Amino acid sequence: MTQSDMNEKFVDVVSKITEIGKDWHSQDLVTNAMANLPYTEKSFKDLPPLSESKRNSAIIVSAGPSLHKFDVLAKLKQSNYPGAIVAIDGSLVKCLKNGIIPDYVLTLDPHPTRIVRWFGDNEFEENTRNDDYFSRQDLDVEFRNNSIKENQENIDLINKYAPQIKLIICSSAPKNVVERAKDAGFDMYWWNPIVDNPKDPDSLTRQIHQINKKSCMNTGGTVGTAAWVFANAILKVPTIALTGMDLGYHSETPIEMTQTYYELQEFANTREELEQLFPTFIFPLSNEQFYTDPTYFWYRNNFLDLFSRASGKTYNCSEAGTLFADNLPCITFNQFLNSEQ
Amino acid sequence: MSDLLKGNFTTKKQVTKPNETKDSDTLESTFKKAALNSIGGSMVYVERTDLTWDGED
């Protein structure tokens, strides 16, 4: 499905997301970059060179439902994969619990109370008391059912392994994530997000760069895409596999359970009109049906847009979701692992 | 003119009461709320230029 096939309302909704994000985050980005300045010592330029095996191939471990559904981390652990492993904040604990120590972990979101949870949150009860962001999603059922104990275990786990991990941390990171990362002992490398055209003299990206002079990187709006950009454009790894990059819901998920269902009802007069705001995709490997909402569709478009201007090979090994295109082949994770042995 | 604001004079130009809320504004704020709910945990934003920039023009 392409944007030209979609109904006008859906296209209109998608087109507003960039500006909404910009309005929402502009001040946080500058404030956080200034607050983080004393800690922004190392940047991409200080990353040590990769070993030969890690230089040739990388796996991006994002945190979509397919990561759990297809037992990706157990397969990865069993495979003794020799390439680089690039995780995101939301998949780090899952990796460690499966005995996988990622080479790199990306974090970028400036949210002041939510993101620190991925690193084990010393203020967990206070930060989650009036926020149902995680509990209304099935992101981690185990955690949701036993959250205080799980949080403490995550703190211990992160503290144990952080010194072995390079944290690729954006200047937009909030204070509590930075404090937590320092305490845990991550090896931190800083960067800035490209948030508008840096060649414009008044650009926000340029303003942030002026604060710390660190390299800037496009993120596609989500940390999973940022992880791929990092592997492709910074590490320059020629072959990359994506895992856990669903960017959509399985057709068995009722639209009533999606995050924006109630608000999107305002855009539609009938059930048929409402369903047009959740366009469907047939995943090519399985012929299963998935669908997006405007936000996931926006992430998907951003990824494919960035991907079209990148070099090297990327395979989507998520085995689910909406992220595929003629130039972005989908293969099973096992196929990818076998090809890398 | 609103019943709450009546003067004892006549304006030179005709005064028309603006619409308090346009449909498009309502939809925009509704979507803003929806987007913020869904993007809450994972967003900066994208500008479709190059993948990286090092401060050089």
Boltz contact constraints between the chains, C-beta under 6 A:
constraints:
  - contact:
      token1: [A, 13]
      token2: [B, 31]
      max_distance: 6.0
  - contact:
      token1: [A, 16]
      token2: [B, 31]
      max_distance: 6.0
  - contact:
      token1: [A, 17]
      token2: [B, 35]
      max_distance: 6.0
  - contact:
      token1: [A, 18]
      token2: [B, 45]
      max_distance: 6.0
  - contact:
      token1: [A, 20]
      token2: [B, 32]
      max_distance: 6.0
  - contact:
      token1: [A, 20]
      token2: [B, 35]
      max_distance: 6.0
  - contact:
      token1: [A, 21]
      token2: [B, 43]
      max_distance: 6.0
  - contact:
      token1: [A, 21]
      token2: [B, 45]
      max_distance: 6.0
  - contact:
      token1: [A, 22]
      token2: [B, 45]
      max_distance: 6.0
  - contact:
      token1: [A, 108]
      token2: [B, 44]
      max_distance: 6.0
  - contact:
      token1: [A, 109]
      token2: [B, 42]
      max_distance: 6.0
  - contact:
      token1: [A, 114]
      token2: [B, 41]
      max_distance: 6.0
  - contact:
      token1: [A, 133]
      token2: [B, 40]
      max_distance: 6.0
  - contact:
      token1: [A, 193]
      token2: [B, 44]
      max_distance: 6.0
  - contact:
      token1: [A, 194]
      token2: [B, 47]
      max_distance: 6.0
  - contact:
      token1: [A, 194]
      token2: [B, 53]
      max_distance: 6.0
  - contact:
      token1: [A, 195]
      token2: [B, 45]
      max_distance: 6.0
  - contact:
      token1: [A, 196]
      token2: [B, 47]
      max_distance: 6.0
  - contact:
      token1: [A, 197]
      token2: [B, 47]
      max_distance: 6.0
  - contact:
      token1: [A, 197]
      token2: [B, 49]
      max_distance: 6.0
  - contact:
      token1: [A, 198]
      token2: [B, 53]
      max_distance: 6.0
  - contact:
      token1: [A, 209]
      token2: [B, 55]
      max_distance: 6.0
  - contact:
      token1: [A, 215]
      token2: [B, 54]
      max_distance: 6.0
  - contact:
      token1: [A, 216]
      token2: [B, 53]
      max_distance: 6.0
  - contact:
      token1: [A, 217]
      token2: [B, 52]
      max_distance: 6.0
  - contact:
      token1: [A, 218]
      token2: [B, 51]
      max_distance: 6.0
  - contact:
      token1: [A, 219]
      token2: [B, 44]
      max_distance: 6.0
  - contact:
      token1: [A, 220]
      token2: [B, 46]
      max_distance: 6.0
  - contact:
      token1: [A, 221]
      token2: [B, 43]
      max_distance: 6.0
  - contact:
      token1: [A, 221]
      token2: [B, 45]
      max_distance: 6.0
  - contact:
      token1: [A, 221]
      token2: [B, 46]
      max_distance: 6.0
  - contact:
      token1: [A, 222]
      token2: [B, 42]
      max_distance: 6.0
  - contact:
      token1: [A, 223]
      token2: [B, 42]
      max_distance: 6.0
  - contact:
      token1: [A, 229]
      token2: [B, 51]
      max_distance: 6.0
  - contact:
      token1: [A, 233]
      token2: [B, 51]
      max_distance: 6.0
  - contact:
      token1: [A, 233]
      token2: [B, 52]
      max_distance: 6.0
  - contact:
      token1: [A, 259]
      token2: [B, 37]
      max_distance: 6.0
  - contact:
      token1: [A, 259]
      token2: [B, 38]
      max_distance: 6.0
  - contact:
      token1: [A, 260]
      token2: [B, 34]
      max_distance: 6.0
  - contact:
      token1: [A, 260]
      token2: [B, 37]
      max_distance: 6.0
  - contact:
      token1: [A, 260]
      token2: [B, 38]
      max_distance: 6.0
  - contact:
      token1: [A, 263]
      token2: [B, 30]
      max_distance: 6.0
  - contact:
      token1: [A, 263]
      token2: [B, 33]
      max_distance: 6.0
  - contact:
      token1: [A, 263]
      token2: [B, 34]
      max_distance: 6.0
  - contact:
      token1: [A, 264]
      token2: [B, 34]
      max_distance: 6.0
  - contact:
      token1: [A, 266]
      token2: [B, 30]
      max_distance: 6.0
  - contact:
      token1: [A, 295]
      token2: [B, 35]
      max_distance: 6.0
  - contact:
      token1: [A, 295]
      token2: [B, 38]
      max_distance: 6.0
  - contact:
      token1: [A, 295]
      token2: [B, 39]
      max_distance: 6.0
  - contact:
      token1: [A, 302]
      token2: [B, 46]
      max_distance: 6.0
  - contact:
      token1: [A, 305]
      token2: [B, 48]
      max_distance: 6.0
